[in-house]
Amino acid sequence: MENGNKSPRKKVFWILIIVSIVIGYIIYGAMREQFGLNFLVFFSGVPFLLFAAGAFGLLWPKIKPEGDEVYISHALIIGLLFIVLFFIHVWVLLPLLCPRFAECLAL
């Protein structure tokens, strides 16, 4: 009975990851020239949010805390994973969109 409940959850998180990749491919691959640079930079948070939510959802059962003592290590693992995903987003994906990021934002 419990396997039946876990499977739909995993599907939802996999769907979030797939949707984030599809949105990224469509908006930043096929239709990139049809949008302004400011829109592309600010909208890049949407696929990032979907991907991060899917990744956290899939990893949650594996790193879920089991007692009060492990909450700090759980928080550190989640924080580290988010920082890694965020740095990939900021230092890899955004420079591909705009090599001179400050100029793209007109700062």
C-alpha positions in Angstrom: 0.0 0.0 0.0 2.8 2.4 0.8 4.5 1.9 -2.6 1.4 3.2 -4.2 1.6 6.4 -2.3 5.3 7.1 -3.0 5.0 6.5 -6.8 2.7 9.5 -7.6 4.9 11.8 -5.5 8.0 10.7 -7.4 6.2 11.3 -10.7 5.2 14.8 -9.7 8.9 15.7 -8.9 10.1 14.1 -12.1 7.4 16.1 -14.0 8.7 19.3 -12.4 12.3 18.5 -13.5 11.1 17.6 -17.0 9.0 20.8 -17.3 11.9 22.9 -16.2 14.1 21.4 -18.8 11.4 21.8 -21.5 10.8 25.4 -20.5 14.5 26.1 -20.6 14.9 24.5 -24.0 11.9 26.3 -25.5 12.5 29.7 -24.0 16.3 29.7 -24.1 16.9 27.6 -27.1 14.2 27.7 -29.8 12.6 31.1 -28.9 15.5 33.0 -27.4 15.6 35.7 -30.1 11.9 36.5 -29.6 12.3 37.7 -26.0 14.2 40.7 -24.5 17.3 40.0 -22.5 15.8 41.4 -19.3 12.9 39.0 -19.6 15.2 36.1 -20.3 17.4 36.9 -17.2 14.5 37.4 -14.8 12.4 34.5 -16.2 15.4 32.2 -15.7 14.3 31.9 -12.1 11.2 29.9 -13.1 13.0 26.9 -14.5 15.5 27.1 -11.6 12.6 27.0 -9.1 10.9 24.1 -10.8 14.2 22.1 -11.1 15.2 22.8 -7.5 11.8 21.8 -6.2 11.9 18.6 -8.2 15.5 17.8 -7.0 14.6 18.5 -3.4 11.4 16.4 -3.7 13.3 13.4 -5.1 16.1 13.6 -2.6 13.9 14.3 0.5 13.2 10.6 1.3 16.9 9.8 1.2 18.0 12.7 3.5 14.9 13.0 5.7 15.8 13.5 9.3 14.8 10.7 11.7 15.4 12.3 15.1 15.8 15.6 16.7 19.6 15.4 16.7 20.0 15.2 12.9 18.0 18.3 12.0 21.1 20.4 11.8 22.9 18.0 9.5 19.7 17.8 7.4 19.5 21.6 7.2 23.2 21.8 6.2 22.7 19.2 3.4 19.7 20.9 2.0 21.5 24.3 2.2 24.5 22.9 0.4 22.4 21.4 -2.3 20.6 24.6 -2.9 23.8 26.6 -2.9 25.3 24.2 -5.5 22.2 24.5 -7.7 22.1 28.3 -7.3 25.8 28.7 -8.2 25.3 26.6 -11.3 22.4 28.8 -12.2 24.3 32.1 -11.6 27.8 31.2 -12.7 27.1 28.8 -15.6 23.6 29.4 -17.0 23.2 33.2 -16.7 26.6 33.9 -18.3 25.5 31.8 -21.3 22.5 34.2 -21.6 24.4 37.4 -21.0 28.3 37.3 -20.9 28.4 40.8 -19.3 25.7 40.4 -16.7 25.8 43.9 -15.2 25.4 45.5 -18.6 22.5 43.3 -19.4 20.7 44.6 -16.4 21.7 48.2 -17.2 23.4 48.6 -13.9 
